[in-house]
Amino acid sequence: MKKGIVSLEAQASPSTRRRTRLLEAFRKHRFLLAAFLIPLGIRAIPEILVGPYPVGWDTIAFYVPNTMDWAAGKAGLAEIVGTAPLMYMISVPVYLLSRVNPVWIFKIMGPVLYGSMILALFRFLRIGLKWPDKQALGGALLTSLYFVTLRVSWDMYRNMLGLTFILLGLPLIEDLKDLRNQALLSVLVVLAVASDQLTGVIGLVLVGTKALISLRRRRRDEFVGIVKVALPGTVLFFATVYTGLIMTGVGLVGEQAPVPTLNSLGLNLGFLAYAYLALVPLVLIGLRRVPNLELRIWSFFCIGIVLTALLPFFGPVVQSYRWSLLLDIPLCIFATAGLYKLVESAHSEIGWSRTLNRLVLPIFSALLILSAVSYIALPAQQAAVFYTAYPEQLPTSMVQDTIPMSDLGNLRALLDSAAARIGPATVLITHQAIYGWARAYLPSLNDRIINYKYNSPLTGVEIARTDGYSSILMIWWTNGNGWHNQPYVPSGFQTLLASGDMALYTYN
């Protein structure tokens, strides 16, 4: 070999070498990147469509004003612990450092959380279930496009955060002999509990079931190790629940009818069927192809909690539809396995069944994409009929928050008009749907905003009178156009200014 001959890589310029290494890294991690970036892009679409305004009910009704209150030091220790504070431990420091409108913090956080959750799902499918990269990515994308997952992403940010930690922890449950895995799983369970009480329950149930299985098999050392893993999360969970009970005065159990009514059947079993009926055939096919105990426990637990809503006299105070929504990920995994089973069988079948199986994947994919696009992009007033069946549990469109997209600009203009009229003796009373908007866009007038929550506006009038205000303003829809079961404004309110279907009122 002649001296002085060097490799082509060495001869290349530094920029070329960097570009080559970047391309190699991209090729190596392209499935991981796709599992994060594609869901992030999907969830970013409604944020782009609504412009500078928020997306999601809880986003503007609770997350934004709570972030401002916590940043101002208005939240006590009991409120912080009882709220499951992890998400606010992210949003509050960002708000304090940047001082941007918190609406923008959550507009960015929503897509990032969605991408992270689906990325964690891809990782579980790849590592926990040992699916090939393409199949794992297919399962991740199917889940990200299913309308129930999209509904979770709409405003259930705390649930997305908690589900991310659960999905990261699932592969660790299978191998708890390693002390490192035990420590990491314990941290992930704590984070799931700190994200949201419901995801905390799921995480503790999965680990607790593993402990019971070890106890039944008389594996004492394994049982003790799992108990140690679950202990920090269990302590935090009970501290959160207990503090929440003290803070709100609402218990874990609520009163129910002695016999289920048609209405309760529709809201509980009806919504469960509505959410997953399209997946049931694929779930039944794929169930045997996913021999993962944790996914089955997750599914049976959520279905069982939904059924307890039909118990006589007493049942869980948490609305059952939330548990139905949390059933989404395991059922989407089973459905993906069923879909791939049909696709694989197309290579061995003959005749018409082979042709039919070959059409399953393109037809299902087309329907899935079409349903996702219509849910993401169509305005609330022109929503597909399917998405209007359960408006209290499922928004008719993702391009809305507490109000439809067509009214976003009108509300902002009326808030500016209200700000110009507020003086020492004037107060703005707001429904929960308007409260977060007023807090976000009238920050200098936060002490002149009264939230009458979901009650009648007259409740807000009483509070304002008690506080000594002589002039009362309110923003709501014009008569006959009101949302949230309040189509009309009570007598005593007069219109000062109308903007589209919304108006600024004064009370006389």
NORJOBEL-V881195 format. One record per residue. PSI is psi in whole degrees, 0 to 359 (* if undefined). OMEGA is omega in degrees with one decimal (none if undefined). NEAR is the number of other C-alpha atoms within 12 Angstrom. Layout:
# NORJOBEL-V881195
psi = [PSI PSI]
omega = [OMEGA OMEGA]
near = [NEAR NEAR]
This chain:
# NORJOBEL-V881195
psi = [134 143 149 351 127 163 158 325 320 327 336 155 160 322 323 318 319 318 321 314 322 318 321 318 322 315 321 323 22 327 320 314 318 321 337 312 323 310 322 315 320 312 337 339 307 328 322 320 325 359 227 4 163 165 134 143 300 331 306 330 330 310 315 306 325 321 318 320 316 321 330 2 21 354 127 174 320 317 321 312 317 348 353 86 2 317 320 337 345 310 323 310 321 318 317 324 321 327 26 163 127 342 319 327 316 336 325 321 323 303 322 316 321 314 320 319 315 327 317 324 313 316 319 317 323 315 313 316 352 39 151 160 314 318 320 318 321 316 321 318 323 314 318 337 348 140 331 318 320 322 319 319 342 313 2 63 320 322 318 318 314 319 327 314 324 315 325 330 339 315 334 332 330 339 85 13 333 125 326 317 321 314 317 318 321 318 318 323 318 317 323 320 318 342 314 143 323 316 330 319 314 314 316 325 317 314 320 322 320 321 318 322 318 320 319 324 4 38 82 314 319 318 314 320 319 323 319 323 316 341 310 317 323 316 315 321 312 327 319 313 314 316 321 322 317 319 318 336 9 126 183 343 140 164 144 162 146 331 130 134 167 324 314 324 319 320 334 285 323 315 322 314 318 320 328 4 323 335 344 312 316 323 315 324 320 349 316 341 357 84 57 117 320 321 323 316 314 312 310 323 312 318 319 319 322 319 333 342 348 3 150 142 308 148 175 142 336 130 136 334 334 323 326 320 324 351 351 310 309 322 324 325 313 320 321 316 320 320 316 330 317 320 317 323 343 337 341 339 163 160 209 327 325 317 318 315 326 332 346 309 310 322 314 317 317 316 321 314 318 317 322 316 316 325 324 320 333 139 159 322 339 26 153 143 324 324 3 4 324 71 337 334 334 119 145 343 152 346 60 166 247 351 160 160 326 341 0 311 324 316 318 319 320 326 319 321 321 320 323 340 350 122 193 328 11 142 151 120 142 143 160 330 335 340 308 324 313 320 320 322 355 57 331 349 24 333 358 25 126 126 112 15 236 12 183 149 334 334 317 323 316 317 317 318 317 325 359 15 137 342 128 127 154 145 127 178 160 158 130 347 3 146 178 44 23 73 335 153 135 157 148 341 136 143 125 320 134 143 104 229 5 161 156 126 156 150 129 *]
omega = [-178.4 176.0 176.1 177.9 -178.3 -179.6 177.7 179.8 179.7 179.2 -177.1 178.7 179.4 179.9 178.1 178.6 178.2 179.8 179.0 179.1 179.2 178.9 178.0 178.5 178.6 179.5 -178.2 -174.3 -173.7 179.5 176.0 179.7 179.4 -179.2 177.7 -170.6 -179.2 175.4 176.5 179.1 178.0 -178.0 179.2 -176.5 178.9 177.4 179.0 -177.3 -178.4 176.9 -175.0 -174.9 -175.6 173.3 176.2 179.4 -178.0 -177.9 -176.7 -176.9 -175.0 -173.0 -177.6 179.5 178.2 177.2 179.4 179.5 179.9 179.0 179.6 178.7 -177.7 -179.8 177.5 -178.1 -179.0 179.4 -179.6 -178.7 -175.6 -177.4 -169.7 -158.1 -168.1 -178.0 179.4 174.5 173.0 -173.2 -175.8 176.9 178.3 179.3 -179.0 -178.1 -174.4 -176.3 172.7 175.5 -177.1 174.4 -178.6 177.9 -177.5 173.6 177.4 -175.8 -177.9 177.4 -179.5 178.3 -179.9 177.3 -179.7 179.7 -179.3 174.7 176.9 176.1 177.4 179.9 178.1 179.0 -177.7 -174.9 -175.8 -179.1 178.0 174.1 172.8 -176.5 -176.5 179.0 178.0 177.6 176.9 177.7 178.7 -178.7 175.0 180.0 -176.1 -179.3 -178.5 -169.4 178.8 176.6 177.5 178.3 177.1 -178.3 -175.1 -179.9 -178.3 -175.1 -178.8 177.1 177.8 179.8 179.6 178.5 176.6 -179.4 177.3 -179.7 176.2 -177.4 -175.9 178.8 -177.9 -178.1 -178.1 -177.1 -178.2 175.9 179.5 -179.6 178.5 178.0 178.1 -179.3 -178.3 178.6 178.2 178.0 -178.7 176.8 176.9 179.8 177.0 177.6 -179.5 178.8 -176.1 -177.5 -176.6 176.3 174.9 177.8 -179.2 179.3 -179.6 177.4 -179.6 179.3 -179.9 177.3 176.2 178.3 179.6 177.3 177.8 179.0 179.5 179.5 176.5 174.0 -170.3 -178.0 178.4 178.6 -180.0 179.1 179.8 177.3 178.0 178.1 -174.2 -171.5 -179.6 178.7 178.7 178.5 179.3 -179.3 -179.0 175.2 178.5 -178.9 -178.2 179.4 177.6 177.7 179.2 -173.8 -174.5 -176.3 180.0 -178.0 179.7 -175.8 177.8 179.3 177.2 179.6 178.5 177.3 -179.3 177.2 176.6 179.9 -179.8 176.1 179.5 -177.5 -175.9 179.1 -179.8 180.0 178.0 178.5 179.2 -174.7 -169.2 -177.8 -179.4 -177.6 -171.2 179.6 179.5 178.5 -179.2 178.6 -173.4 -174.1 -177.6 -178.2 178.0 -176.7 -178.5 -175.6 -175.9 179.1 177.6 177.7 177.8 -177.8 -177.2 -179.7 -179.5 178.5 178.3 178.5 176.6 -178.5 178.7 176.7 179.5 179.3 178.3 170.9 -175.8 178.2 -179.2 -178.9 178.7 -179.1 -172.2 -176.9 177.7 176.2 175.7 179.2 -178.9 175.2 -170.3 -172.5 178.9 179.6 176.1 176.9 177.9 -179.7 177.4 178.2 177.6 179.1 179.8 174.5 178.1 -179.9 179.8 -177.9 178.9 -178.2 -177.3 -178.9 177.5 174.4 -173.3 -178.9 177.8 178.1 -179.8 -179.2 177.5 -179.1 -174.9 -175.4 179.6 -179.9 -180.0 180.0 -179.7 179.3 179.9 -180.0 180.0 179.8 179.2 -179.8 -179.4 -179.8 -177.4 -165.0 -175.8 176.3 -176.5 -177.7 178.8 -176.4 174.7 -175.4 -177.9 -174.8 178.9 -173.7 -176.8 -174.7 179.8 -178.7 -173.5 177.4 -178.3 179.2 177.4 179.9 175.5 169.4 175.0 177.8 179.9 -176.8 -176.9 -177.9 -175.3 -179.7 178.8 -179.8 179.7 179.1 179.8 175.5 176.8 178.5 178.3 -179.6 -180.0 -177.3 -176.0 176.4 -177.4 -176.9 -175.2 -179.6 175.3 176.4 -173.6 166.5 179.6 179.9 -177.5 -171.7 -178.2 175.8 -178.7 179.9 -175.7 -172.0 173.6 -173.5 -179.1 -177.5 -175.7 179.4 177.8 179.9 178.6 -179.8 176.4 174.0 -175.2 -176.7 175.4 175.2 179.3 173.4 176.6 177.3 179.9 179.4 -179.6 178.2 179.7 179.2 173.5 179.0 -179.0 179.9 -173.7 177.1 177.3 175.2 177.3 177.4 175.8 -174.9 -179.7 -177.9 -173.7 176.8 172.9 174.9 175.6 -175.2 -175.7 176.7 -179.0 176.9 -176.6 177.7 177.8 -178.7 173.5 -174.8 177.5 176.0 -175.0 179.9 -178.8 -177.1 172.1 -176.3 169.4 -178.0 178.0 none]
near = [5 5 6 8 10 11 10 11 16 15 13 14 12 12 13 15 17 15 15 18 15 15 14 13 15 15 14 14 17 19 27 32 26 30 39 31 27 31 39 32 28 39 44 33 29 38 36 24 25 29 20 22 38 46 48 41 37 34 42 40 32 37 43 41 39 34 39 35 28 29 27 18 15 15 22 18 18 21 26 30 32 30 37 37 37 31 37 38 24 26 37 32 21 24 28 22 14 14 20 22 31 41 39 29 37 44 39 30 37 43 38 30 40 46 39 37 43 52 39 39 44 43 38 40 40 29 21 28 30 19 25 20 25 21 28 35 34 35 40 46 42 42 45 48 40 41 41 44 44 50 45 43 50 45 40 39 44 42 44 45 44 41 48 37 41 49 43 35 39 43 33 35 42 25 22 31 20 17 18 16 23 32 27 26 40 38 28 36 48 40 41 42 46 43 41 39 41 39 40 43 38 42 47 44 33 38 44 31 27 32 30 22 19 21 19 13 13 13 17 16 16 28 26 22 31 40 30 26 38 39 26 27 38 32 23 33 36 25 27 34 32 24 25 26 21 18 21 16 13 17 19 20 18 19 20 20 18 14 16 22 18 13 16 26 23 22 30 35 29 25 32 37 24 26 36 31 20 22 34 24 21 29 31 25 24 28 29 19 24 29 17 26 25 33 37 27 26 37 31 23 27 34 31 24 32 35 28 30 39 32 24 18 16 20 25 26 21 23 27 32 39 34 39 41 41 43 39 42 47 42 43 45 50 39 37 43 36 32 37 35 29 32 29 19 22 22 17 15 16 13 12 11 17 18 19 20 26 25 20 26 27 18 16 28 22 16 19 26 23 19 27 35 27 29 39 42 31 29 29 29 25 21 28 23 18 20 31 20 21 24 23 19 32 38 40 37 43 47 42 41 39 40 44 36 35 26 34 31 24 28 37 32 25 36 40 26 26 35 29 18 25 28 19 16 18 29 38 49 48 39 37 34 37 46 41 44 45 41 38 37 34 29 26 16 25 26 22 33 42 36 36 24 23 21 21 26 35 29 20 31 35 21 26 30 22 13 20 16 25 22 26 39 43 51 49 47 36 30 24 16 21 24 28 25 17 20 17 21 30 27 15 17 25 22 25 23 27 25 26 21 27 36 33 39 36 31 30 18]
